[in-house]
Amino acid sequence: MTARTLYEKIWDAHVVAQREDGTCLIFIDRHLVHEVTSPQAFEALRKAGRKVRRPELTLAVPDHNVPTTPRVDAAGKRIPIADAQSAQQLAALEKNAPEFGIHYFGATAREQGIVHVVGPEQGFSLPGTTIVCGDSHTACHGGVGALAFGIGTSEVEHVLATQTLQLRESKTMEVRVEGDLGPGVTAKDLIMHIIGEIGTAGGTGHVIEYRGKVFEQMSIEARLTVCNMSIEGGARAGLIAPDETTFAYLKDRPLAPKGAEWDKAVAYWKTLHTDEGATFDKSVVIDASVIEPTVTWGTSPEDTVGISGEVPDPMSFADPSKQRAAQASLEYMGLTPGQKLAEVEVQNIFIGSCTNSRIEDMRAAAEVLRGRKVHPNIKWGIVVPGSGLVKLQAEAEGLDKVFTEAGLEWREPGCSACLGMNPDKVPPGERSASTSNRNFVGRQGPGARTHLVSPAMAAAAAVAGRLADVRELTREPA
Amino acid sequence: MEKVTEVEGRAYPFGMKNVDTDIIIPAHFLKTITRDGLGEGAFEALRKDGNSVFDDPEFAGAPIIVAGDNFGCGSSREHAAWALLDMGVKAVIAPSFSDIFSGNAFKNGILTVALPQEAIDRLMEVAQTDPITINLENQSVSTPFQDRWAFEIDPFRKRCLLEGLDEVGLTLQSDAVISAYEDRLRSQQPWVASGTKAAA
């Protein structure tokens, strides 16, 4: 048999039918649904008199626009959402999920959280499965070895009605990382560095497989962070081959297989790796040892630089359109060429998002903040756990106290300040150190200036009141 | 979906590179539960100063946008396609597109036409004063000045657009093969087939 890549194995296993023109009907094993990209899809089903074909393969949870302030009052009564449109969108999902027979974790359920945190946490996201969601960060689930990608609302409707998608096979791309990450350098710094190297269109048309010892040694939380930002590199999906770390993470999760089925599943999952001799359409090699804690300076996720670096001169780019883009970025960001990143003051701190809101992220930020106070420059700083279960775990470890004693707010789970569609926003003209995934113009609110960083670096920025090298803070607190 | 055969008319000479879907439609407009009315929020950040091509009466109602590479990168929000449609845009011409955006555009009958940068440079000039024609059947883009470029399109997408096919309806015709696949899944990978019913 021909040697195949991991992507090709998962793709082949999901081909329901192939047409002459090469388009394939691909079976979708798992569908995650949230309140923002689904109402129009359910409405279309209703209009056409169609049902959800396999409701048990869909899981619904609100995350994007739910406020992260308390959701129930002291008497346990639900607090209404102030924004009428958000409330209406949430009400639509609350109605649609039961009407179409879909399992639903409501806004006040302890399992509620960001779809991409909930899926793996519940054992719903499994190796070798195809996973879709009306959200581009679905790539995240590649961290457990699933072929996972974002879809639009018309495709949400298509999956609900048919449990399939009409797709063409993607090209394959290998991102091979050699060497080790230095102290203070995390999965977030690595993926940001990779995007800086390949560019935001570097993976367009491709599915990335991340390969190398660095990934084998990573926790699942870290792998989810890496795969999450595949889309920022243009790739619709990113994958890391499942291994013993994956199996240990998934074992005994509520929706993971049990007993004899577990053994059968693991036996299958062990076949899910790129064969010796398989080839990729594109290959990139990254040297891990040169990577510093990384930050963004511009308004594209490819605008990355090590924390010891400087804001680049737009004219230093060879491509004239990149020169113009960099010039516009610097104007928006209020930065000047040659400015040291570590001297850039920030006023807002956001620790959260589907990229960095899992328990390890909470621990990494808390480790830096323990026994320290946020700097007077910081006007607003929030820590938003990725799910109710992450929140409970963090509280059991006392991490919430570390954050609140340092001067940050501890919130309810949700997408929060990642995308400026709920009350958590960065004010115009102000700067944030944010553990989210996009530094686009207006992403965190109109006029907001975003610097993407790791959780530890966000904590360091909170303490320093500016972008700061976490490696200078990880020694004993002053 | 409505049939699409040709898009002809003025074009916004936009030219911007890496236009992300947050630029096309910011998140605060995504709280809607319908597909309509999003044109109002399209390119909000750029229109704020009133100096963008989208504010210029010369191009008002133009059905085409000429843009730089990697158009539509970022979020999967189909609201980006709905916003363009609502402002009357039926086609975008750029050197390259994000995968998710071009899929969303196609589902809404918006053509995403990829042409080399030289062609884009020329179209940016032409768009200042004259219309552009995109013919889907012939897969060509032309101007009143004898310019003509061929473009590639996925044959399945082309057929769906030309015939105005309902993709869900089309797939449901494959019900028997999907059922057969599901039967195999239940016997070979019951842990996948059980989904949320696996909860004890």
Interface residues (C-beta under 8 A of the other chain):
Chain A: V16 A17 R19 D21 T23 L25 F27 D29 R30 V36 T37 P39 Q40 E43 A48 R50 R53 R54 E56 L57 T58 L59 H64 N65 D83 Q85 S86 Q88 Q89 A92 H103 G123 F124 L126 T129 G134 D135 S136 T138 F149 G150 I151 G152 T153 S154 E155 E157 H158 A161 T162 Q163 T164 Q166 R168 T200 A201 T204 G205 I231 G234 R236 P254 L255 A256 P257 K258 E261 W262 K264 A265 Y268 S300 S321 K322 R324 A325 L419 G420 M421 R438 F440 V441 G442 R443 P446
Chain B: M16 K17 N18 D20 D22 I23 P26 A27 H28 L30 K31 T32 I33 T34 R35 E44 A45 G68 D69 N70 C73 G74 S75 S76 R77 E78 A81 S96 S98 D99 I100 G103 N104 K107 N108 D154 P155 F156 E167 V168 T171 L172 S174 V177 I178 Y181 E182 L185 Q189 P190 W191 V192 S194 G195 T196 K197 A198 A199 A200
